[in-house]
Structures are given as C-alpha cells and as structure tokens.
C-alpha cells in the first residue's frame, strides 16, 4: 500500500471561484436526497472535485466536516468512476447525513447517473 493511495493531490481539486462559476453555468445537474452534483467536461484525463457548502448546512465546524467527508468519499470512489475528464461540484442538501458510507453511496450513484446521461446524449 502506497501513501499516494491515501492522498488527495492538488490537481484533483477545483480551487478558483471562476472554476466553480463555469461548472454551475454549464447547468448539468444531478441530485438525490443528500447531494446535488454539477458536472462539466474539463479536457483532462481525470476528474476534479469542488465542494460548495452553504451556511444552511450549519456552523463552520459542521460545514468543514461535510467538506472533509465529501472529499474523502470522492477519494475513496475515485477508482470506481468509469468516466474521467469532468469537473464535479458537489453541494450537500440541508440536513445532509454526516456518515461517510451514505455519502460514498450517494456520490457513486450521482456520478454513474450523470455519466450515463452524458453517454446517452453523445452522438453515435
């Protein structure tokens, strides 16, 4: 087991507000009871993640915990994403459960739903 398996490198992170703005403007959104996922092709061979947690989700301590859990869910499911090359922004809904397994499952379902939709829309 290598240390690189457990890290979340900078190249996988969306950082600038301009990056977030572009993903939101692309308007490709998928949601379930816990999360909303926005996606946009990025031209890279890997997915990048951004997390947007609003004040409706709680105080700073709670919001930071949600961010950590969502980044961890992305990191743990990174190898299971069948499609690469997307910028993903995850927005937790109010009352989002703070359990890593629930977030992992929700994240995987949303990404597979999104990639299925994108593949169905591609010209054949």
Backbone atoms as SQL, in Angstrom:
CREATE TABLE atoms (id INTEGER PRIMARY KEY, chain TEXT, resi INTEGER, resn TEXT, atom TEXT, x REAL, y REAL, z REAL);
INSERT INTO atoms VALUES
  (1, 'A', 1, 'UNK', 'N', 0.842, -1.173, 0.000),
  (2, 'A', 1, 'UNK', 'CA', 0.000, 0.000, 0.000),
  (3, 'A', 1, 'UNK', 'C', 0.890, 1.239, 0.000),
  (4, 'A', 2, 'UNK', 'N', 0.651, 2.128, -0.957),
  (5, 'A', 2, 'UNK', 'CA', 1.472, 3.327, -1.055),
  (6, 'A', 2, 'UNK', 'C', 0.753, 4.518, -0.441),
  (7, 'A', 3, 'UNK', 'N', 1.526, 5.477, -0.023),
  (8, 'A', 3, 'UNK', 'CA', 0.974, 6.692, 0.564),
  (9, 'A', 3, 'UNK', 'C', 0.105, 7.426, -0.449),
  (10, 'A', 4, 'UNK', 'N', 0.461, 7.360, -1.728),
  (11, 'A', 4, 'UNK', 'CA', -0.285, 8.084, -2.756),
  (12, 'A', 4, 'UNK', 'C', -1.730, 7.615, -2.862),
  (13, 'A', 5, 'UNK', 'N', -2.019, 6.393, -2.397),
  (14, 'A', 5, 'UNK', 'CA', -3.389, 5.898, -2.407),
  (15, 'A', 5, 'UNK', 'C', -4.270, 6.679, -1.436),
  (16, 'A', 6, 'UNK', 'N', -3.671, 7.268, -0.420),
  (17, 'A', 6, 'UNK', 'CA', -4.438, 7.925, 0.626),
  (18, 'A', 6, 'UNK', 'C', -4.438, 9.446, 0.524),
  (19, 'A', 7, 'UNK', 'N', -3.783, 9.985, -0.474),
  (20, 'A', 7, 'UNK', 'CA', -3.711, 11.444, -0.562),
  (21, 'A', 7, 'UNK', 'C', -4.746, 11.978, -1.549),
  (22, 'A', 8, 'UNK', 'N', -4.943, 13.257, -1.492),
  (23, 'A', 8, 'UNK', 'CA', -5.867, 13.949, -2.388),
  (24, 'A', 8, 'UNK', 'C', -5.082, 15.088, -3.033),
  (25, 'A', 9, 'UNK', 'N', -4.361, 14.799, -4.133),
  (26, 'A', 9, 'UNK', 'CA', -3.461, 15.784, -4.735),
  (27, 'A', 9, 'UNK', 'C', -4.179, 17.050, -5.199),
  (28, 'A', 10, 'UNK', 'N', -3.430, 18.126, -5.278),
  (29, 'A', 10, 'UNK', 'CA', -3.969, 19.421, -5.680),
  (30, 'A', 10, 'UNK', 'C', -4.597, 19.375, -7.071),
  (31, 'A', 11, 'UNK', 'N', -4.072, 18.532, -7.947),
  (32, 'A', 11, 'UNK', 'CA', -4.592, 18.502, -9.317),
  (33, 'A', 11, 'UNK', 'C', -6.029, 17.992, -9.378),
  (34, 'A', 12, 'UNK', 'N', -6.501, 17.320, -8.335),
  (35, 'A', 12, 'UNK', 'CA', -7.871, 16.815, -8.294),
  (36, 'A', 12, 'UNK', 'C', -8.854, 17.812, -7.681),
  (37, 'A', 13, 'UNK', 'N', -8.387, 19.003, -7.326),
  (38, 'A', 13, 'UNK', 'CA', -9.231, 19.977, -6.634),
  (39, 'A', 13, 'UNK', 'C', -9.596, 21.141, -7.541),
  (40, 'A', 14, 'UNK', 'N', -10.848, 21.553, -7.478),
  (41, 'A', 14, 'UNK', 'CA', -11.267, 22.815, -8.084),
  (42, 'A', 14, 'UNK', 'C', -11.027, 23.880, -7.029),
  (43, 'A', 15, 'UNK', 'N', -10.330, 24.934, -7.400),
  (44, 'A', 15, 'UNK', 'CA', -9.953, 25.921, -6.390),
  (45, 'A', 15, 'UNK', 'C', -10.541, 27.303, -6.637),
  (46, 'A', 16, 'UNK', 'N', -10.447, 27.788, -7.848),
  (47, 'A', 16, 'UNK', 'CA', -10.829, 29.178, -8.093),
  (48, 'A', 16, 'UNK', 'C', -12.345, 29.325, -8.231),
  (49, 'A', 17, 'UNK', 'N', -12.829, 30.483, -7.856),
  (50, 'A', 17, 'UNK', 'CA', -14.259, 30.753, -7.987),
  (51, 'A', 17, 'UNK', 'C', -14.674, 30.742, -9.454),
  (52, 'A', 18, 'UNK', 'N', -13.738, 31.057, -10.340),
  (53, 'A', 18, 'UNK', 'CA', -14.028, 31.011, -11.774),
  (54, 'A', 18, 'UNK', 'C', -14.308, 29.574, -12.223),
  (55, 'A', 19, 'UNK', 'N', -13.550, 28.614, -11.692),
  (56, 'A', 19, 'UNK', 'CA', -13.798, 27.199, -12.000),
  (57, 'A', 19, 'UNK', 'C', -15.198, 26.786, -11.549),
  (58, 'A', 20, 'UNK', 'N', -15.566, 27.177, -10.326),
  (59, 'A', 20, 'UNK', 'CA', -16.895, 26.854, -9.810),
  (60, 'A', 20, 'UNK', 'C', -17.970, 27.507, -10.673),
  (61, 'A', 21, 'UNK', 'N', -17.775, 28.763, -11.009),
  (62, 'A', 21, 'UNK', 'CA', -18.744, 29.507, -11.817),
  (63, 'A', 21, 'UNK', 'C', -18.975, 28.819, -13.164),
  (64, 'A', 22, 'UNK', 'N', -17.899, 28.355, -13.797),
  (65, 'A', 22, 'UNK', 'CA', -18.019, 27.680, -15.095),
  (66, 'A', 22, 'UNK', 'C', -18.834, 26.396, -14.979),
  (67, 'A', 23, 'UNK', 'N', -18.589, 25.628, -13.923),
  (68, 'A', 23, 'UNK', 'CA', -19.322, 24.371, -13.745),
  (69, 'A', 23, 'UNK', 'C', -20.801, 24.656, -13.502),
  (70, 'A', 24, 'UNK', 'N', -21.110, 25.628, -12.649),
  (71, 'A', 24, 'UNK', 'CA', -22.512, 25.967, -12.396),
  (72, 'A', 24, 'UNK', 'C', -23.178, 26.492, -13.664),
  (73, 'A', 25, 'UNK', 'N', -22.454, 27.270, -14.463),
  (74, 'A', 25, 'UNK', 'CA', -23.011, 27.843, -15.693),
  (75, 'A', 25, 'UNK', 'C', -23.264, 26.775, -16.754),
  (76, 'A', 26, 'UNK', 'N', -22.529, 25.681, -16.712),
  (77, 'A', 26, 'UNK', 'CA', -22.718, 24.598, -17.683),
  (78, 'A', 26, 'UNK', 'C', -24.085, 23.935, -17.511),
  (79, 'A', 27, 'UNK', 'N', -24.631, 23.999, -16.309),
  (80, 'A', 27, 'UNK', 'CA', -26.002, 23.606, -15.988),
  (81, 'A', 27, 'UNK', 'C', -26.304, 22.121, -16.201),
  (82, 'A', 28, 'UNK', 'N', -25.352, 21.274, -15.934),
  (83, 'A', 28, 'UNK', 'CA', -25.591, 19.834, -15.962),
  (84, 'A', 28, 'UNK', 'C', -25.651, 19.385, -14.508),
  (85, 'A', 29, 'UNK', 'N', -26.877, 19.124, -14.019),
  (86, 'A', 29, 'UNK', 'CA', -27.080, 18.884, -12.589),
  (87, 'A', 29, 'UNK', 'C', -27.814, 17.563, -12.369),
  (88, 'A', 30, 'UNK', 'N', -27.358, 16.839, -11.353),
  (89, 'A', 30, 'UNK', 'CA', -27.992, 15.600, -10.929),
  (90, 'A', 30, 'UNK', 'C', -28.120, 15.666, -9.416),
  (91, 'A', 31, 'UNK', 'N', -29.216, 15.139, -8.880),
  (92, 'A', 31, 'UNK', 'CA', -29.366, 15.226, -7.424),
  (93, 'A', 31, 'UNK', 'C', -30.105, 14.014, -6.879),
  (94, 'A', 32, 'UNK', 'N', -29.938, 13.816, -5.589),
  (95, 'A', 32, 'UNK', 'CA', -30.690, 12.810, -4.846),
  (96, 'A', 32, 'UNK', 'C', -31.049, 13.422, -3.498),
  (97, 'A', 33, 'UNK', 'N', -31.429, 12.601, -2.541),
  (98, 'A', 33, 'UNK', 'CA', -31.890, 13.119, -1.251),
  (99, 'A', 33, 'UNK', 'C', -30.804, 13.835, -0.465),
  (100, 'A', 34, 'UNK', 'N', -29.531, 13.502, -0.699),
  (101, 'A', 34, 'UNK', 'CA', -28.448, 14.043, 0.114),
  (102, 'A', 34, 'UNK', 'C', -27.598, 15.094, -0.590),
  (103, 'A', 35, 'UNK', 'N', -27.402, 14.935, -1.907),
  (104, 'A', 35, 'UNK', 'CA', -26.434, 15.767, -2.622),
  (105, 'A', 35, 'UNK', 'C', -26.981, 16.256, -3.952),
  (106, 'A', 36, 'UNK', 'N', -26.412, 17.350, -4.413),
  (107, 'A', 36, 'UNK', 'CA', -26.597, 17.809, -5.791),
  (108, 'A', 36, 'UNK', 'C', -25.215, 17.811, -6.430),
  (109, 'A', 37, 'UNK', 'N', -25.121, 17.297, -7.643),
  (110, 'A', 37, 'UNK', 'CA', -23.847, 17.190, -8.344),
  (111, 'A', 37, 'UNK', 'C', -23.939, 17.961, -9.649),
  (112, 'A', 38, 'UNK', 'N', -23.019, 18.886, -9.840),
  (113, 'A', 38, 'UNK', 'CA', -22.904, 19.638, -11.087),
  (114, 'A', 38, 'UNK', 'C', -21.671, 19.118, -11.813),
  (115, 'A', 39, 'UNK', 'N', -21.772, 18.962, -13.131),
  (116, 'A', 39, 'UNK', 'CA', -20.655, 18.395, -13.888),
  (117, 'A', 39, 'UNK', 'C', -20.415, 19.179, -15.170),
  (118, 'A', 40, 'UNK', 'N', -19.155, 19.153, -15.614),
  (119, 'A', 40, 'UNK', 'CA', -18.756, 19.800, -16.857),
  (120, 'A', 40, 'UNK', 'C', -17.490, 19.118, -17.363),
  (121, 'A', 41, 'UNK', 'N', -17.399, 18.807, -18.660),
  (122, 'A', 41, 'UNK', 'CA', -16.153, 18.236, -19.189),
  (123, 'A', 41, 'UNK', 'C', -14.988, 19.203, -18.973),
  (124, 'A', 42, 'UNK', 'N', -13.804, 18.650, -18.634),
  (125, 'A', 42, 'UNK', 'CA', -12.670, 19.532, -18.346),
  (126, 'A', 42, 'UNK', 'C', -11.473, 19.342, -19.272),
  (127, 'A', 43, 'UNK', 'N', -11.491, 18.323, -20.133),
  (128, 'A', 43, 'UNK', 'CA', -10.386, 18.129, -21.064),
  (129, 'A', 43, 'UNK', 'C', -9.168, 17.430, -20.482),
  (130, 'A', 44, 'UNK', 'N', -9.223, 17.037, -19.211),
  (131, 'A', 44, 'UNK', 'CA', -8.130, 16.299, -18.586),
  (132, 'A', 44, 'UNK', 'C', -8.463, 14.810, -18.594),
  (133, 'A', 45, 'UNK', 'N', -7.524, 14.001, -18.180),
  (134, 'A', 45, 'UNK', 'CA', -7.761, 12.557, -18.110),
  (135, 'A', 45, 'UNK', 'C', -8.184, 12.127, -16.703),
  (136, 'A', 46, 'UNK', 'N', -8.594, 13.077, -15.885),
  (137, 'A', 46, 'UNK', 'CA', -9.019, 12.781, -14.522),
  (138, 'A', 46, 'UNK', 'C', -10.126, 13.743, -14.131),
  (139, 'A', 47, 'UNK', 'N', -10.890, 13.346, -13.109),
  (140, 'A', 47, 'UNK', 'CA', -11.945, 14.206, -12.584),
  (141, 'A', 47, 'UNK', 'C', -11.368, 15.130, -11.524),
  (142, 'A', 48, 'UNK', 'N', -11.943, 16.338, -11.451),
  (143, 'A', 48, 'UNK', 'CA', -11.577, 17.277, -10.384),
  (144, 'A', 48, 'UNK', 'C', -12.825, 17.549, -9.555),
  (145, 'A', 49, 'UNK', 'N', -12.636, 17.777, -8.267),
  (146, 'A', 49, 'UNK', 'CA', -13.757, 17.955, -7.351),
  (147, 'A', 49, 'UNK', 'C', -13.731, 19.326, -6.701),
  (148, 'A', 50, 'UNK', 'N', -14.909, 19.908, -6.592),
  (149, 'A', 50, 'UNK', 'CA', -15.119, 21.116, -5.813),
  (150, 'A', 50, 'UNK', 'C', -16.297, 20.868, -4.886),
  (151, 'A', 51, 'UNK', 'N', -16.248, 21.407, -3.686),
  (152, 'A', 51, 'UNK', 'CA', -17.327, 21.230, -2.718),
  (153, 'A', 51, 'UNK', 'C', -17.828, 22.605, -2.319),
  (154, 'A', 52, 'UNK', 'N', -19.140, 22.811, -2.433),
  (155, 'A', 52, 'UNK', 'CA', -19.755, 24.082, -2.058),
  (156, 'A', 52, 'UNK', 'C', -20.768, 23.814, -0.952),
  (157, 'A', 53, 'UNK', 'N', -20.439, 24.250, 0.256),
  (158, 'A', 53, 'UNK', 'CA', -21.309, 24.019, 1.409),
  (159, 'A', 53, 'UNK', 'C', -21.776, 25.370, 1.925),
  (160, 'A', 54, 'UNK', 'N', -23.088, 25.579, 1.920),
  (161, 'A', 54, 'UNK', 'CA', -23.650, 26.851, 2.349),
  (162, 'A', 54, 'UNK', 'C', -23.916, 26.907, 3.841),
  (163, 'A', 55, 'UNK', 'N', -24.214, 28.094, 4.322),
  (164, 'A', 55, 'UNK', 'CA', -24.469, 28.292, 5.752),
  (165, 'A', 55, 'UNK', 'C', -25.723, 27.572, 6.221),
  (166, 'A', 56, 'UNK', 'N', -26.583, 27.203, 5.281),
  (167, 'A', 56, 'UNK', 'CA', -27.795, 26.473, 5.638),
  (168, 'A', 56, 'UNK', 'C', -27.462, 25.104, 6.240),
  (169, 'A', 57, 'UNK', 'N', -26.259, 24.609, 5.975),
  (170, 'A', 57, 'UNK', 'CA', -25.839, 23.305, 6.472),
  (171, 'A', 57, 'UNK', 'C', -25.302, 23.342, 7.897),
  (172, 'A', 58, 'UNK', 'N', -25.151, 24.517, 8.485),
  (173, 'A', 58, 'UNK', 'CA', -24.690, 24.583, 9.867),
  (174, 'A', 58, 'UNK', 'C', -23.553, 25.573, 10.046),
  (175, 'A', 59, 'UNK', 'N', -22.976, 25.547, 11.239),
  (176, 'A', 59, 'UNK', 'CA', -21.879, 26.467, 11.529),
  (177, 'A', 59, 'UNK', 'C', -20.598, 26.000, 10.836),
  (178, 'A', 60, 'UNK', 'N', -19.529, 26.731, 11.008),
  (179, 'A', 60, 'UNK', 'CA', -18.277, 26.457, 10.298),
  (180, 'A', 60, 'UNK', 'C', -17.730, 25.064, 10.602),
  (181, 'A', 61, 'UNK', 'N', -17.875, 24.621, 11.833),
  (182, 'A', 61, 'UNK', 'CA', -17.365, 23.302, 12.210),
  (183, 'A', 61, 'UNK', 'C', -18.096, 22.215, 11.418),
  (184, 'A', 62, 'UNK', 'N', -19.410, 22.321, 11.347),
  (185, 'A', 62, 'UNK', 'CA', -20.218, 21.335, 10.621),
  (186, 'A', 62, 'UNK', 'C', -19.922, 21.399, 9.125),
  (187, 'A', 63, 'UNK', 'N', -19.844, 22.608, 8.580),
  (188, 'A', 63, 'UNK', 'CA', -19.570, 22.762, 7.141),
  (189, 'A', 63, 'UNK', 'C', -18.209, 22.174, 6.775),
  (190, 'A', 64, 'UNK', 'N', -17.199, 22.415, 7.595),
  (191, 'A', 64, 'UNK', 'CA', -15.870, 21.864, 7.310),
  (192, 'A', 64, 'UNK', 'C', -15.862, 20.343, 7.416),
  (193, 'A', 65, 'UNK', 'N', -16.626, 19.796, 8.346),
  (194, 'A', 65, 'UNK', 'CA', -16.727, 18.334, 8.451),
  (195, 'A', 65, 'UNK', 'C', -17.380, 17.759, 7.197),
  (196, 'A', 66, 'UNK', 'N', -18.435, 18.405, 6.716),
  (197, 'A', 66, 'UNK', 'CA', -19.094, 17.950, 5.487),
  (198, 'A', 66, 'UNK', 'C', -18.107, 17.978, 4.324),
  (199, 'A', 67, 'UNK', 'N', -17.322, 19.040, 4.228),
  (200, 'A', 67, 'UNK', 'CA', -16.329, 19.139, 3.144),
  (201, 'A', 67, 'UNK', 'C', -15.311, 18.012, 3.226),
  (202, 'A', 68, 'UNK', 'N', -14.819, 17.745, 4.432),
  (203, 'A', 68, 'UNK', 'CA', -13.842, 16.664, 4.601),
  (204, 'A', 68, 'UNK', 'C', -14.432, 15.318, 4.206),
  (205, 'A', 69, 'UNK', 'N', -15.666, 15.068, 4.628),
  (206, 'A', 69, 'UNK', 'CA', -16.305, 13.793, 4.310),
  (207, 'A', 69, 'UNK', 'C', -16.560, 13.649, 2.811),
  (208, 'A', 70, 'UNK', 'N', -16.961, 14.728, 2.155),
  (209, 'A', 70, 'UNK', 'CA', -17.208, 14.659, 0.712),
  (210, 'A', 70, 'UNK', 'C', -15.910, 14.452, -0.066),
  (211, 'A', 71, 'UNK', 'N', -14.841, 15.123, 0.349),
  (212, 'A', 71, 'UNK', 'CA', -13.549, 14.896, -0.309),
  (213, 'A', 71, 'UNK', 'C', -13.092, 13.451, -0.107),
  (214, 'A', 72, 'UNK', 'N', -13.323, 12.923, 1.085),
  (215, 'A', 72, 'UNK', 'CA', -12.957, 11.538, 1.368),
  (216, 'A', 72, 'UNK', 'C', -13.802, 10.572, 0.533),
  (217, 'A', 73, 'UNK', 'N', -15.094, 10.841, 0.406),
  (218, 'A', 73, 'UNK', 'CA', -15.958, 9.992, -0.421),
  (219, 'A', 73, 'UNK', 'C', -15.479, 9.997, -1.867),
  (220, 'A', 74, 'UNK', 'N', -15.085, 11.164, -2.374),
  (221, 'A', 74, 'UNK', 'CA', -14.547, 11.258, -3.738),
  (222, 'A', 74, 'UNK', 'C', -13.251, 10.465, -3.851),
  (223, 'A', 75, 'UNK', 'N', -12.372, 10.626, -2.885),
  (224, 'A', 75, 'UNK', 'CA', -11.078, 9.945, -2.922),
  (225, 'A', 75, 'UNK', 'C', -11.252, 8.426, -2.890),
  (226, 'A', 76, 'UNK', 'N', -12.161, 7.952, -2.038),
  (227, 'A', 76, 'UNK', 'CA', -12.368, 6.514, -1.906),
  (228, 'A', 76, 'UNK', 'C', -13.049, 5.903, -3.128),
  (229, 'A', 77, 'UNK', 'N', -13.828, 6.680, -3.841),
  (230, 'A', 77, 'UNK', 'CA', -14.548, 6.161, -5.012),
  (231, 'A', 77, 'UNK', 'C', -13.879, 6.558, -6.319),
  (232, 'A', 78, 'UNK', 'N', -12.739, 7.211, -6.253),
  (233, 'A', 78, 'UNK', 'CA', -12.062, 7.723, -7.451),
  (234, 'A', 78, 'UNK', 'C', -11.796, 6.623, -8.472),
  (235, 'A', 79, 'UNK', 'N', -11.386, 5.456, -8.025),
  (236, 'A', 79, 'UNK', 'CA', -11.077, 4.352, -8.942),
  (237, 'A', 79, 'UNK', 'C', -12.337, 3.735, -9.535),
  (238, 'A', 80, 'UNK', 'N', -13.479, 3.947, -8.904),
  (239, 'A', 80, 'UNK', 'CA', -14.728, 3.355, -9.383),
  (240, 'A', 80, 'UNK', 'C', -15.432, 4.230, -10.412),
  (241, 'A', 81, 'UNK', 'N', -14.953, 5.445, -10.617),
  (242, 'A', 81, 'UNK', 'CA', -15.550, 6.315, -11.632),
  (243, 'A', 81, 'UNK', 'C', -15.125, 5.802, -12.997),
  (244, 'A', 82, 'UNK', 'N', -16.094, 5.386, -13.776),
  (245, 'A', 82, 'UNK', 'CA', -15.792, 4.794, -15.075),
  (246, 'A', 82, 'UNK', 'C', -15.433, 5.846, -16.106),
  (247, 'A', 83, 'UNK', 'N', -15.851, 7.062, -15.887),
  (248, 'A', 83, 'UNK', 'CA', -15.596, 8.131, -16.846),
  (249, 'A', 83, 'UNK', 'C', -14.756, 9.204, -16.183),
  (250, 'A', 84, 'UNK', 'N', -13.736, 9.612, -16.866),
  (251, 'A', 84, 'UNK', 'CA', -12.833, 10.629, -16.350),
  (252, 'A', 84, 'UNK', 'C', -12.938, 11.863, -17.238),
  (253, 'A', 85, 'UNK', 'N', -12.375, 12.957, -16.765),
  (254, 'A', 85, 'UNK', 'CA', -12.340, 14.169, -17.565),
  (255, 'A', 85, 'UNK', 'C', -13.484, 15.119, -17.285),
  (256, 'A', 86, 'UNK', 'N', -13.929, 15.183, -16.024),
  (257, 'A', 86, 'UNK', 'CA', -15.020, 16.076, -15.659),
  (258, 'A', 86, 'UNK', 'C', -14.642, 16.899, -14.433),
  (259, 'A', 87, 'UNK', 'N', -15.141, 18.120, -14.406),
  (260, 'A', 87, 'UNK', 'CA', -15.099, 18.929, -13.196),
  (261, 'A', 87, 'UNK', 'C', -16.422, 18.682, -12.487),
  (262, 'A', 88, 'UNK', 'N', -16.358, 18.307, -11.233),
  (263, 'A', 88, 'UNK', 'CA', -17.544, 17.991, -10.447),
  (264, 'A', 88, 'UNK', 'C', -17.629, 18.942, -9.265),
  (265, 'A', 89, 'UNK', 'N', -18.800, 19.523, -9.059),
  (266, 'A', 89, 'UNK', 'CA', -19.045, 20.333, -7.871),
  (267, 'A', 89, 'UNK', 'C', -20.182, 19.663, -7.116),
  (268, 'A', 90, 'UNK', 'N', -19.930, 19.346, -5.854),
  (269, 'A', 90, 'UNK', 'CA', -20.917, 18.687, -5.011),
  (270, 'A', 90, 'UNK', 'C', -21.461, 19.705, -4.020),
  (271, 'A', 91, 'UNK', 'N', -22.799, 19.757, -3.927),
  (272, 'A', 91, 'UNK', 'CA', -23.466, 20.653, -2.991),
  (273, 'A', 91, 'UNK', 'C', -24.359, 19.800, -2.091),
  (274, 'A', 92, 'UNK', 'N', -24.052, 19.718, -0.796),
  (275, 'A', 92, 'UNK', 'CA', -24.903, 18.935, 0.102),
  (276, 'A', 92, 'UNK', 'C', -26.218, 19.662, 0.363),
  (277, 'A', 93, 'UNK', 'N', -27.268, 18.881, 0.513),
  (278, 'A', 93, 'UNK', 'CA', -28.574, 19.469, 0.802),
  (279, 'A', 93, 'UNK', 'C', -28.722, 19.664, 2.306),
  (280, 'A', 94, 'UNK', 'N', -29.684, 20.488, 2.685),
  (281, 'A', 94, 'UNK', 'CA', -29.927, 20.756, 4.101),
  (282, 'A', 94, 'UNK', 'C', -30.273, 19.448, 4.806),
  (283, 'A', 95, 'UNK', 'N', -29.669, 19.228, 5.944),
  (284, 'A', 95, 'UNK', 'CA', -29.910, 18.012, 6.703),
  (285, 'A', 95, 'UNK', 'C', -29.154, 16.814, 6.167),
  (286, 'A', 96, 'UNK', 'N', -28.130, 17.068, 5.390),
  (287, 'A', 96, 'UNK', 'CA', -27.298, 16.007, 4.810),
  (288, 'A', 96, 'UNK', 'C', -26.724, 15.143, 5.927),
  (289, 'A', 97, 'UNK', 'N', -26.844, 13.821, 5.778),
  (290, 'A', 97, 'UNK', 'CA', -26.310, 12.909, 6.792),
  (291, 'A', 97, 'UNK', 'C', -24.791, 12.936, 6.784),
  (292, 'A', 98, 'UNK', 'N', -24.211, 12.962, 7.960),
  (293, 'A', 98, 'UNK', 'CA', -22.761, 13.045, 8.083),
  (294, 'A', 98, 'UNK', 'C', -22.139, 11.668, 8.281),
  (295, 'A', 99, 'UNK', 'N', -22.531, 10.727, 7.444),
  (296, 'A', 99, 'UNK', 'CA', -21.963, 9.385, 7.506),
  (297, 'A', 99, 'UNK', 'C', -21.240, 9.116, 6.200),
  (298, 'A', 100, 'UNK', 'N', -20.006, 8.686, 6.298),
  (299, 'A', 100, 'UNK', 'CA', -19.162, 8.520, 5.116),
  (300, 'A', 100, 'UNK', 'C', -19.740, 7.488, 4.153),
  (301, 'A', 101, 'UNK', 'N', -20.298, 6.396, 4.656),
  (302, 'A', 101, 'UNK', 'CA', -20.831, 5.363, 3.765),
  (303, 'A', 101, 'UNK', 'C', -22.036, 5.866, 2.975),
  (304, 'A', 102, 'UNK', 'N', -22.891, 6.643, 3.624),
  (305, 'A', 102, 'UNK', 'CA', -24.054, 7.219, 2.938),
  (306, 'A', 102, 'UNK', 'C', -23.591, 8.196, 1.863),
  (307, 'A', 103, 'UNK', 'N', -22.608, 9.028, 2.199),
  (308, 'A', 103, 'UNK', 'CA', -22.100, 9.997, 1.226),
  (309, 'A', 103, 'UNK', 'C', -21.398, 9.301, 0.062),
  (310, 'A', 104, 'UNK', 'N', -20.641, 8.245, 0.343),
  (311, 'A', 104, 'UNK', 'CA', -19.976, 7.494, -0.725),
  (312, 'A', 104, 'UNK', 'C', -21.004, 6.909, -1.685),
  (313, 'A', 105, 'UNK', 'N', -22.030, 6.285, -1.124),
  (314, 'A', 105, 'UNK', 'CA', -23.060, 5.666, -1.954),
  (315, 'A', 105, 'UNK', 'C', -23.795, 6.718, -2.786),
  (316, 'A', 106, 'UNK', 'N', -24.157, 7.830, -2.160),
  (317, 'A', 106, 'UNK', 'CA', -24.833, 8.910, -2.880),
  (318, 'A', 106, 'UNK', 'C', -23.951, 9.460, -3.987),
  (319, 'A', 107, 'UNK', 'N', -22.682, 9.657, -3.681),
  (320, 'A', 107, 'UNK', 'CA', -21.741, 10.207, -4.657),
  (321, 'A', 107, 'UNK', 'C', -21.582, 9.265, -5.847),
  (322, 'A', 108, 'UNK', 'N', -21.436, 7.971, -5.580),
  (323, 'A', 108, 'UNK', 'CA', -21.292, 6.989, -6.661),
  (324, 'A', 108, 'UNK', 'C', -22.542, 6.928, -7.531),
  (325, 'A', 109, 'UNK', 'N', -23.720, 6.943, -6.898),
  (326, 'A', 109, 'UNK', 'CA', -24.968, 6.899, -7.665),
  (327, 'A', 109, 'UNK', 'C', -25.100, 8.122, -8.562),
  (328, 'A', 110, 'UNK', 'N', -24.772, 9.286, -8.025),
  (329, 'A', 110, 'UNK', 'CA', -24.886, 10.509, -8.823),
  (330, 'A', 110, 'UNK', 'C', -23.902, 10.532, -9.978),
  (331, 'A', 111, 'UNK', 'N', -22.666, 10.120, -9.734),
  (332, 'A', 111, 'UNK', 'CA', -21.690, 10.138, -10.826),
  (333, 'A', 111, 'UNK', 'C', -22.064, 9.131, -11.902),
  (334, 'A', 112, 'UNK', 'N', -22.534, 7.949, -11.510),
  (335, 'A', 112, 'UNK', 'CA', -22.921, 6.974, -12.535),
  (336, 'A', 112, 'UNK', 'C', -24.160, 7.440, -13.288),
  (337, 'A', 113, 'UNK', 'N', -25.102, 8.069, -12.589),
  (338, 'A', 113, 'UNK', 'CA', -26.288, 8.627, -13.239),
  (339, 'A', 113, 'UNK', 'C', -25.885, 9.718, -14.224),
  (340, 'A', 114, 'UNK', 'N', -24.976, 10.571, -13.805),
  (341, 'A', 114, 'UNK', 'CA', -24.519, 11.654, -14.673),
  (342, 'A', 114, 'UNK', 'C', -23.778, 11.156, -15.893),
  (343, 'A', 115, 'UNK', 'N', -22.887, 10.199, -15.710),
  (344, 'A', 115, 'UNK', 'CA', -22.121, 9.690, -16.844),
  (345, 'A', 115, 'UNK', 'C', -23.009, 8.918, -17.810),
  (346, 'A', 116, 'UNK', 'N', -24.031, 8.224, -17.290),
  (347, 'A', 116, 'UNK', 'CA', -24.975, 7.522, -18.156),
  (348, 'A', 116, 'UNK', 'C', -25.736, 8.538, -19.007),
  (349, 'A', 117, 'UNK', 'N', -26.162, 9.622, -18.387),
  (350, 'A', 117, 'UNK', 'CA', -26.873, 10.676, -19.111),
  (351, 'A', 117, 'UNK', 'C', -25.989, 11.273, -20.204),
  (352, 'A', 118, 'UNK', 'N', -24.742, 11.550, -19.871),
  (353, 'A', 118, 'UNK', 'CA', -23.816, 12.145, -20.841),
  (354, 'A', 118, 'UNK', 'C', -23.560, 11.185, -22.001),
  (355, 'A', 119, 'UNK', 'N', -23.379, 9.904, -21.706),
  (356, 'A', 119, 'UNK', 'CA', -23.151, 8.920, -22.768),
  (357, 'A', 119, 'UNK', 'C', -24.368, 8.769, -23.671),
  (358, 'A', 120, 'UNK', 'N', -25.580, 8.854, -23.095),
  (359, 'A', 120, 'UNK', 'CA', -26.796, 8.752, -23.900),
  (360, 'A', 120, 'UNK', 'C', -26.963, 9.951, -24.822),
  (361, 'A', 121, 'UNK', 'N', -26.429, 11.107, -24.429),
  (362, 'A', 121, 'UNK', 'CA', -26.560, 12.330, -25.222),
  (363, 'A', 121, 'UNK', 'C', -25.515, 12.450, -26.322),
  (364, 'A', 122, 'UNK', 'N', -24.437, 11.663, -26.232),
  (365, 'A', 122, 'UNK', 'CA', -23.376, 11.754, -27.241),
  (366, 'A', 122, 'UNK', 'C', -23.881, 11.240, -28.585),
  (367, 'A', 123, 'UNK', 'N', -23.501, 11.899, -29.681),
  (368, 'A', 123, 'UNK', 'CA', -23.889, 11.387, -30.995),
  (369, 'A', 123, 'UNK', 'C', -23.179, 10.073, -31.280),
  (370, 'A', 124, 'UNK', 'N', -23.878, 9.194, -31.941),
  (371, 'A', 124, 'UNK', 'CA', -23.303, 7.864, -32.210),
  (372, 'A', 124, 'UNK', 'C', -22.806, 7.757, -33.605);
